[in-house]
Amino acid sequence: MRLTIKEQKMASILGIGNALTDILAMLPDDSLLSQMKLPKGSMQHVDMETGDKIWKMLKPMGVQLVAGGSAANTVTGTAIFGMESGFIGKVGDDDLGGLFKSDQEQYGIKSILLKGVNSSGRAMVFITAPNAERTFAVYLGAALELVPEDLKPEWFEGYDYFHIEGYLVQNQATIRRAVELAKEAGCIISLDMASYNVVESNLAFLHDIVEKYVDIVFANETEAEAFTGLPPREALVEISKMCSIAVVKVGKDGSMVKSGDEYHFIEAWPAATIDATGAGDTYAAGFIYAHSLGMPLKVCGEVGSIIAAKVVEVVGTKIDIPRWRAAKKEIRELICQNQ
């Protein structure tokens, strides 16, 4: 099935997800992870007491604060591409909530940021040498308070795309209400699977949502395997039977996209990788942007690959201006070749 946007105009996208601030810490070794009982490479949810304790340990280290969250990262990318972009989330009445709001305003994102009772969510990201492996300790805080009753139908009206992050499944009722409203508004719905442990813990729910509501699925190889029980290539085929477009990313080896009988393998764009944080979120932004322009499926994957290659060259999820310029030039040339 060919997905099309409603009008020939610059398309618009609304995202929903956990409004988190990424706290990035570069570690020389694993000793601090062991001290905090965080398995290297894992994504652990922590309570307020543990989250505050880790935050106090990190403050003297000269950490980097960056507004993050998977869906928020994606809509930041689409906003920079020129798409009208919006975001729904919940923050606390604190400095981190203010930072998150001002960051979205800086990129022209139309934010609907509700105020929660708890402090703002934060993702403490530990990047360890020598392979820039990431370990997450996530305190969701106010982000966890987003409930179905918060959502209003008019927030979804006029948007062409609706993008959800799998991390939001801690509240299944909120996701279900969101996709119902997005479907009623006529949005093309995309889902980023987020993490293999999220998929494993919510398997039946995610299958139901994908089969009933989702048009585009983004997954990496471990998420795809958790979702289907199959290796990447076979998982791609299985997922493509449930939705219009399936995308499985295989890290430095590239990505695969499938829609109906159409299949493409896309090589990863060359990059000097130092931190893979946000690569999947940024890939989704590039893919959706190219899709909104009516580009062929292969080109959508290539645009995702180009922009993902830029974000892995910086620490965190924010691509610097020179790299954005280079990416836009490469993407313009690619799109011109396919018009």
C-alpha positions as CSV (number, residue, x, y, z in Angstrom):
1,M,0.0,0.0,0.0
2,R,1.4,3.4,-0.9
3,L,1.1,5.9,1.9
4,T,0.4,9.4,0.9
5,I,0.0,12.7,2.7
6,K,-3.2,14.7,2.5
7,E,-2.0,17.7,0.5
8,Q,1.0,18.7,-1.6
9,K,2.6,20.9,1.0
10,M,5.5,20.6,3.4
11,A,4.2,17.7,5.5
12,S,3.7,17.9,9.3
13,I,4.5,15.5,12.1
14,L,3.4,15.1,15.7
15,G,5.4,13.0,18.2
16,I,4.6,11.7,21.6
17,G,7.0,10.3,24.1
18,N,8.9,10.6,27.3
19,A,10.2,14.2,27.7
20,L,13.6,13.5,29.1
21,T,16.9,15.4,29.4
22,D,19.9,13.4,28.5
23,I,22.8,13.7,31.0
24,L,25.9,12.6,29.1
25,A,28.9,11.4,31.0
26,M,32.1,10.1,29.3
27,L,33.7,7.4,31.4
28,P,37.3,6.1,31.0
29,D,36.4,2.6,32.2
30,D,33.6,0.5,33.8
31,S,34.4,1.1,37.5
32,L,31.6,3.7,38.0
33,L,29.1,1.4,36.3
34,S,30.0,-1.4,38.7
35,Q,29.7,0.9,41.7
36,M,26.2,1.9,40.6
37,K,25.3,-1.8,39.7
38,L,24.5,-0.9,36.1
39,P,25.3,-3.7,33.6
40,K,27.3,-2.3,30.7
41,G,25.2,-1.7,27.6
42,S,21.9,-2.0,29.5
43,M,18.9,0.4,29.9
44,Q,17.8,0.4,33.5
45,H,14.8,2.3,35.0
46,V,15.6,3.7,38.4
47,D,13.5,5.2,41.1
48,M,13.7,8.8,42.3
49,E,16.1,8.0,45.2
50,T,18.5,6.1,42.9
51,G,18.1,8.7,40.1
52,D,19.0,11.6,42.5
53,K,21.9,9.6,43.9
54,I,23.4,9.0,40.4
55,W,22.8,12.6,39.4
56,K,24.7,13.9,42.5
57,M,27.6,11.6,41.6
58,L,27.7,12.9,38.0
59,K,27.4,16.7,38.7
60,P,31.1,17.1,39.6
61,M,32.2,15.3,36.4
62,G,31.4,18.1,33.9
63,V,28.5,16.3,32.3
64,Q,26.6,17.5,29.2
65,L,22.9,18.3,29.4
66,V,20.9,17.8,26.2
67,A,17.1,17.7,25.8
68,G,16.3,14.2,24.6
69,G,13.8,11.4,24.5
70,S,13.4,9.2,21.5
71,A,10.4,10.7,19.8
72,A,11.5,14.2,20.8
73,N,14.8,13.6,19.0
74,T,13.0,12.5,15.9
75,V,10.7,15.5,15.7
76,T,13.7,17.8,16.3
77,G,15.3,16.3,13.2
78,T,12.1,16.7,11.1
79,A,11.8,20.3,12.3
80,I,15.4,21.0,11.1
81,F,14.4,19.5,7.8
82,G,11.6,22.1,7.6
83,M,8.6,19.9,8.5
84,E,6.0,21.5,10.8
85,S,6.7,19.5,14.0
86,G,4.9,19.1,17.3
87,F,5.4,17.1,20.4
88,I,3.3,15.9,23.4
89,G,4.9,15.1,26.7
90,K,5.0,15.8,30.4
91,V,7.7,17.6,32.5
92,G,8.2,18.7,36.1
93,D,8.1,22.3,37.3
94,D,11.9,22.5,37.4
95,D,15.1,23.5,35.6
96,L,15.3,20.4,33.5
97,G,11.7,20.9,32.4
98,G,12.5,24.5,31.4
99,L,15.6,23.3,29.5
100,F,13.5,20.8,27.6
101,K,10.8,23.4,26.7
102,S,13.4,26.0,25.6
103,D,15.2,23.4,23.5
104,Q,12.0,22.6,21.6
105,E,11.2,26.3,21.1
106,Q,14.6,26.8,19.7
107,Y,13.9,24.4,16.9
108,G,10.4,25.7,16.2
109,I,8.6,22.7,17.6
110,K,5.0,23.2,18.7
111,S,5.2,21.7,22.2
112,I,2.3,20.6,24.3
113,L,4.3,20.1,27.5
114,L,2.0,19.3,30.4
115,K,3.2,19.8,34.0
116,G,3.5,16.8,36.3
117,V,3.8,16.4,40.0
118,N,7.3,14.8,40.1
119,S,10.5,16.2,38.8
120,S,11.3,16.1,35.1
121,G,12.5,12.8,33.6
122,R,16.2,12.3,32.9
123,A,18.2,9.7,31.0
124,M,21.7,9.4,32.5
125,V,23.9,8.2,29.6
126,F,27.3,6.7,30.4
127,I,29.6,6.4,27.3
128,T,32.5,4.1,28.1
129,A,35.8,3.7,26.3
130,P,37.1,2.1,24.1
131,N,34.0,1.4,21.9
132,A,31.7,4.3,23.0
133,E,29.2,1.8,24.4
134,R,26.2,3.3,26.0
135,T,24.6,2.4,29.4
136,F,21.4,4.1,30.5
137,A,20.0,4.8,33.9
138,V,16.6,6.3,33.3
139,Y,14.4,8.1,35.8
140,L,11.1,8.9,34.1
141,G,9.7,11.2,36.8
142,A,6.9,13.4,35.4
143,A,7.0,11.7,32.0
144,L,5.5,8.7,33.6
145,E,2.4,10.7,34.6
146,L,1.2,11.2,31.0
147,V,-2.3,9.5,31.0
148,P,-5.0,8.9,28.3
149,E,-7.2,11.5,29.8
150,D,-4.5,14.2,29.1
151,L,-4.9,13.7,25.3
152,K,-7.2,15.9,23.3
153,P,-8.5,15.0,19.8
154,E,-7.8,18.5,18.5
155,W,-4.1,18.1,19.2
156,F,-3.8,15.6,16.4
157,E,-5.8,17.4,13.8
158,G,-4.0,18.7,10.7
159,Y,-0.9,16.5,11.1
160,D,0.2,14.2,8.4
161,Y,2.4,11.9,10.5
162,F,2.2,10.7,14.1
163,H,5.3,9.2,15.6
164,I,5.5,7.2,18.8
165,E,8.4,5.8,20.8
166,G,8.3,2.3,22.2
167,Y,9.6,3.6,25.5
168,L,6.2,5.0,26.2
169,V,4.7,1.5,26.7
170,Q,5.1,1.9,30.5
171,N,1.6,3.3,30.0
172,Q,-0.1,1.1,27.4
173,A,-3.5,2.9,27.8
174,T,-1.9,6.2,26.8
175,I,-0.3,4.7,23.6
176,R,-3.6,3.0,22.7
177,R,-5.6,6.3,23.1
178,A,-2.9,8.2,21.2
179,V,-2.9,5.9,18.2
180,E,-6.8,5.9,18.2
181,L,-6.8,9.7,18.0
182,A,-4.1,9.8,15.4
183,K,-5.9,7.2,13.2
184,E,-9.1,9.3,13.5
185,A,-7.2,12.4,12.4
186,G,-6.0,10.5,9.3
187,C,-2.3,10.4,10.3
188,I,0.3,8.0,8.9
189,I,1.5,6.4,12.1
190,S,5.1,5.4,12.8
191,L,6.5,3.5,15.7
192,D,10.1,3.1,16.9
193,M,10.5,-0.1,18.9
194,A,12.9,1.6,21.3
195,S,14.7,-1.3,23.0
196,Y,14.7,-5.1,22.9
197,N,13.8,-5.4,26.7
198,V,10.8,-3.0,26.1
199,V,9.6,-5.3,23.3
200,E,10.1,-8.5,25.3
201,S,8.1,-7.0,28.2
202,N,5.2,-5.8,26.1
203,L,5.1,-8.3,23.2
204,A,1.4,-9.0,22.9
205,F,0.5,-5.3,23.3
206,L,3.0,-4.2,20.6
207,H,1.8,-6.9,18.2
208,D,-1.8,-5.7,18.7
209,I,-0.9,-2.0,18.2
210,V,1.3,-2.7,15.1
211,E,-1.3,-4.8,13.4
212,K,-4.2,-2.5,14.1
213,Y,-2.7,1.0,13.8
214,V,0.9,1.4,12.7
215,D,1.9,2.1,9.1
216,I,5.7,2.3,9.5
217,V,7.8,0.3,12.0
218,F,11.4,1.1,12.9
219,A,13.4,-1.6,14.7
220,N,17.0,-2.5,15.2
221,E,18.1,-6.1,14.9
222,T,17.7,-7.0,18.5
223,E,14.3,-5.4,18.7
224,A,13.2,-7.1,15.5
225,E,14.3,-10.5,16.9
226,A,12.5,-9.9,20.2
227,F,9.4,-8.9,18.3
228,T,9.4,-11.9,15.9
229,G,11.8,-14.5,17.3
230,L,13.6,-14.4,14.0
231,P,17.0,-13.1,12.7
232,P,17.0,-9.7,11.0
233,R,16.2,-10.5,7.4
234,E,13.4,-12.9,8.3
235,A,12.1,-10.5,11.0
236,L,11.9,-7.8,8.4
237,V,9.6,-10.0,6.2
238,E,7.4,-10.9,9.2
239,I,7.0,-7.3,10.3
240,S,6.3,-6.1,6.8
241,K,3.2,-8.5,6.8
242,M,1.8,-6.5,9.7
243,C,2.2,-2.9,8.4
244,S,2.9,-0.9,5.2
245,I,6.6,-0.3,5.7
246,A,9.1,-2.2,7.8
247,V,12.6,-1.0,8.6
248,V,15.2,-3.0,10.4
249,K,18.5,-1.3,11.2
250,V,21.6,-3.5,11.5
251,G,24.1,-1.0,13.0
252,K,27.3,-0.3,11.2
253,D,26.2,-2.8,8.5
254,G,23.3,-0.5,7.4
255,S,19.5,-1.1,7.2
256,M,16.9,-3.0,5.4
257,V,13.5,-1.7,4.2
258,K,10.5,-3.6,2.9
259,S,7.0,-2.7,1.7
260,G,4.9,-5.5,0.1
261,D,7.2,-7.2,-2.5
262,E,9.7,-4.3,-2.5
263,Y,12.9,-4.8,-0.6
264,H,16.1,-2.8,-0.3
265,F,19.3,-3.1,1.6
266,I,20.9,0.2,2.4
267,E,24.6,0.4,3.3
268,A,25.5,2.6,6.3
269,W,26.9,6.0,5.3
270,P,30.6,6.5,6.2
271,A,31.1,8.0,9.6
272,A,33.8,8.4,12.3
273,T,31.7,7.0,15.1
274,I,32.3,8.3,18.6
275,D,28.8,7.9,20.2
276,A,25.8,6.1,18.7
277,T,23.2,7.9,21.0
278,G,20.2,9.0,18.9
279,A,21.3,7.3,15.7
280,G,18.0,5.4,15.4
281,D,15.9,8.5,16.3
282,T,17.7,10.6,13.7
283,Y,17.4,7.8,11.0
284,A,13.6,7.9,11.6
285,A,13.6,11.7,11.1
286,G,15.4,11.4,7.7
287,F,13.3,8.5,6.6
288,I,10.0,10.2,7.4
289,Y,11.1,13.5,5.8
290,A,12.0,11.7,2.5
291,H,8.8,9.7,2.6
292,S,6.8,12.9,3.0
293,L,8.4,14.2,-0.2
294,G,7.2,11.1,-2.0
295,M,10.7,9.6,-2.5
296,P,11.1,6.0,-3.4
297,L,11.5,3.6,-0.5
298,K,15.3,3.1,-1.1
299,V,15.9,6.8,-1.1
300,C,14.0,7.1,2.2
301,G,16.4,4.6,3.8
302,E,19.4,6.4,2.3
303,V,18.3,9.8,3.7
304,G,17.9,8.1,7.1
305,S,21.4,6.6,6.7
306,I,23.0,10.0,5.7
307,I,21.7,11.8,8.7
308,A,22.3,9.0,11.2
309,A,26.0,9.0,10.1
310,K,26.2,12.6,11.2
311,V,24.8,12.1,14.7
312,V,27.2,9.3,15.5
313,E,30.1,11.7,15.0
314,V,29.1,13.9,17.9
315,V,28.5,13.2,21.6
316,G,24.8,13.2,22.3
317,T,21.9,13.6,19.9
318,K,22.5,17.2,18.6
319,I,24.2,17.4,15.3
320,D,26.3,20.5,14.9
321,I,25.7,23.1,12.1
322,P,28.6,22.1,9.8
323,R,27.4,18.5,9.8
324,W,23.8,19.5,9.2
325,R,24.9,21.6,6.2
326,A,26.9,18.7,4.8
327,A,24.0,16.3,5.4
328,K,21.4,18.6,3.7
329,K,23.7,19.0,0.7
330,E,24.1,15.3,0.3
331,I,20.4,14.8,0.8
332,R,19.5,17.5,-1.7
333,E,21.7,15.9,-4.4
334,L,20.2,12.5,-3.7
335,I,16.6,13.8,-3.9
336,C,17.4,15.7,-7.1
337,Q,18.7,12.5,-8.7
338,N,15.4,10.8,-7.9
339,Q,12.8,13.4,-8.9
